[in-house]
């Protein structure tokens, strides 16, 4: 159970089912729900289901109040997703423009970095949500990339701008400039056992699973990178026949400065080594491995 947090003007109290009526008051507002994943709520029961998920799910949610006995004006949360910790927030439109949410986010970041041990936090903000984008930058988040999503209530997809901040940046105030990103490239690897391939990439190579489809899985997505929309993305697809051409397919992954340290970790994990770190004439320091199905991966950094 998270603690109740306080700031200069606000009280952040862990959400509970008694907050349903307060939260329904803004979940029913079209202006409040414009950038949310569902349409405005039409009954308190819809809000009750959402609050129940907040109370019993993997995330951590605080209601935002100006008085201990007053109504909940909004909430701020850590959504409990896998990978990079994500944050969300929402405020009743009647209280926009007072700086309440900036204050609440700062308070939650202090708790997340100092008490929860988080090392970084992401915000995913719809590109048209200019007020939320300004809030993110005002608090200290910086743009890390972008991705495309589609909510079930919408006819078309939309772009999410991904903002991030690390614990070190939060504590020191030394924030980098805006990062640029492109949409993902995710090669699809044909494999005989999707589960085994996904576990190899996670256990041996440090990837994380983005999704698994089927039981047992017949398709999966895996990712390795500092921020969710960037880095190396692969998909794994069930294919029962031998594919001789996979022995000639190679994937190149550009990594950070410690390419030799990465090689040492892979070697210690028992990964099949094809070539040890070498300074190449084209200006890169590289090494190469094979995965459990014979695909060649080359890792390199500018030499």
Secondary structure as UniProt FT lines:
FT   STRAND          5..6
FT   STRAND          11..14
FT   HELIX           17..19
FT   HELIX           20..27
FT   HELIX           30..33
FT   TURN            34..35
FT   HELIX           44..56
FT   STRAND          60..65
FT   TURN            68..69
FT   STRAND          74..78
FT   STRAND          86..91
FT   HELIX           93..95
FT   TURN            96..97
FT   HELIX           100..114
FT   STRAND          120..126
FT   TURN            127..128
FT   HELIX           130..139
FT   STRAND          142..149
FT   TURN            152..153
FT   STRAND          158..166
FT   HELIX           167..172
FT   STRAND          186..191
FT   HELIX           194..203
FT   TURN            204..205
FT   STRAND          208..213
FT   TURN            214..217
FT   STRAND          219..224
FT   TURN            228..229
FT   STRAND          232..238
FT   HELIX           244..248
FT   STRAND          250..254
FT   HELIX           259..268
FT   TURN            269..270
FT   STRAND          272..279
FT   TURN            281..282
FT   STRAND          284..290
FT   TURN            292..293
FT   STRAND          296..302
//
